[in-house]
Amino acid sequence: MRAIRAREIVIHPRRPPVDDGAVVFDAGRVVASGPAGVVLRGFSGPVEDLGPVTVTPGLINAHVHLELSHVAGGTVRGQGFTAWLRSLIGNSLGKLSQLALDKAIAQMQACGTVAVIDITSRNTARVAAALEAANIGGLLAVEFFGFADAGALRWPVDLDALPDPARQRVAAAGHALYSTHPETLRAAHQWCARHGRPFSLHLAEHPDETEQMLTGKGEFARLLRKAGVLPEDWTAPGCRPVAYADRLGLLDRSTLAVHCVQLDPGDIDTLAARGCTVCLCPRSNEYIAVGRAPWRRLDRAGVPLCLGTDGLSSNQDLSLWNEAAALLREADGPGFFRALEWMTLNPARLLGAEQLYGTLEPGAVAGYSIVPDGAIRAA
């Protein structure tokens, strides 16, 4: 058994912090939390005094591409999605180095990340092993690309190397409406429904995507055809991305719609009505220059929000605190505790793991985060 003590501990993001708080851990779980004078009474194990800091529950990164960690610094910034994608595919995307992966996971550990929803398509087993070694849980979302073999889920062969516990963390994911056959997206969504796991999809991220869905034209569509991603005979659905995803039956309470920058009021109403969760990646959106997600309107509409860092191919680091600070510094930002919910309670609920993540109550995993200097802390 061991314990930590700090000036202030947020045991539950929706409850007032505990001044001079303590948390006791045993066998990888929280066994007691609350005022230090109560929790540590009679406790004889080691106590680490963290000093004048605020401690929160461990964080959940709801969208990250760890298998692209080696691409850090290898993409253009601020020139729009099509230019960014062109620079991305100029890299050797499948050649993930262990050093890059380890450095990326160390960044997540440093900010107190205890779980992730990681997106892979090539290196699932390697990423799973690295996360296991770092004691980071969550979901291994394997995304499907392409328009061949419509409706077939051809899982990466490296999944055969996964041990049974890791297999229980695997989910099917769609890459995007513009890059995956609609029947394959439906198959991935149905697989997740059968297995009780969240379905993740990049959705309404950039103006080029909207143009392609509406008209089938533009530089982005031409790039996809040239790259062999989009068939020459592909026909645009003639509607906005959210409306098309809804038409395909991809939107429900299990759906994690990632980015959601290019939304109109009708799109927000649809996401709210279907009970979708939206993952915001504000620094990635800024890096690529695709706009800002209308998070205030989403929040007012009752759409559950999460935060993700995306990957090092479109971000400076994988710190969720830096992601939150990007929103907290905005005028009329969400406030510290609201943003904390987006990094703890909401993704834990989406994962169906409220007993393990999101709080420092007894039974939760033995992980925590320290609010860093420079992060905005307001009541």
C-alpha positions, 0 to 999 in steps of 0.5 A, a space after each residue: 500500500 502507498 499513499 499520496 498527499 497534496 494541497 488540493 485533490 479533485 476526487 470527482 470532477 463534479 464535486 468540490 476539491 478536497 483541501 489537504 487531501 490524500 489518496 491510498 492505493 493498493 494492488 493497482 486500485 484506489 482504496 481510500 480518498 478524502 481529507 488527509 486527516 481522515 484517510 491517513 489516520 492509522 495508515 502505516 505505509 509510505 506517503 508521498 507528499 506532493 506539496 502545493 499542487 492540485 491533483 486530479 483523476 488520471 486523464 483519458 486521451 480520447 483520440 491519438 495516433 501513436 503509430 504516427 509518432 515517428 512522423 513528428 516534424 514531418 508535415 506542413 503546418 497552417 496550409 490546410 488539410 489537403 497540403 497537410 495530407 500531401 506532406 503526410 503521405 510523403 513520409 514512410 508511414 509504416 516505419 514506426 520506430 520504437 524510440 519514437 513510440 516510447 517518447 510519445 508514450 512518455 509524454 502521455 505519462 508525464 501529464 498523467 494519462 491513464 487510458 487512451 483511445 488509440 487509432 492504428 491501422 498498421 502497428 496495433 500489436 506494437 502499440 498495444 505492447 508499449 501501452 501495456 508496459 506503461 500501464 496505460 489502458 483504454 481502447 485499441 481502435 483499428 481503423 479501416 481504409 479503402 473502397 475495395 472489398 466493400 463491407 469486409 473487415 480485413 483485420 491487420 495480421 499483427 492482431 494475431 500477436 495480441 494476448 487475450 487481455 489486449 484483444 478485449 480492448 480492440 474495436 473496429 473504427 472507420 477512418 472517414 467518409 471520404 476514405 472508406 467504403 460506406 458498407 465497410 463503415 457500416 460493418 465496423 459500426 455493427 461490429 462495435 455494436 455486437 461487441 459493446 465497444 465505441 465506434 470512432 470516426 473522423 467526421 467533419 474535420 475540414 472544409 475540403 471534406 465538406 466540398 467532397 461530400 457535397 460536390 465530389 470535386 476539388 483539390 482534395 478529391 483529386 488528391 485522393 483519386 491520384 493516391 488510389 484511395 478514392 475510386 474514379 467512379 465514386 459519386 458524391 452523396 450530395 450532403 454534408 458529412 454529418 448528414 451522410 454519416 446519419 444516412 449510413 446509420 453510423 451515429 448513435 450513443 456508441 459513436 465517437 465523432 472526432 474533430 467535428 469542426 465543420 458543423 452547421 446548426 442542423 449537424 449539431 442537432 443531429 449529433 445531439 439527437 443521436 446521442 453521439 460523443 464528440 472528441 475535440 482536438 483543438 491544437 491539431 485543428 489549429 496546426 492543420 488550419 481547418 478551423 475551430 470546432 463549435 464546442 460551445 454550441 455542442 456543449 449547450 446542445 447536450 453533446 458529451 465532449 472529450 479531448 484528444 491530442 490527435 498525433 504528433 503528425 499534427 501536434 506539438 506534443 501529446 499533453 492533454 493539459 496543453 489541449 485543455 489550455 488551448 480552450 481555457 485561454 479562449 474568451 468564455 472558455 469552458 472553465 477548469 472543471 468542465 474541461 476536466 470532465 472532458 478528460 475524465 468522466 466523459 471518455 470513461 463513460 464512453 468506454 463503459 469504464 466509469 468504475 475504473 477511470 474518471 475519478 479517484 474514488 475507491 475502486 478506480 485505477 491507481 493513477 492520477 494527474 498533477 495540474 501543471 504550472 501554466 494550466 489555467 485553474 479557476 473555480 
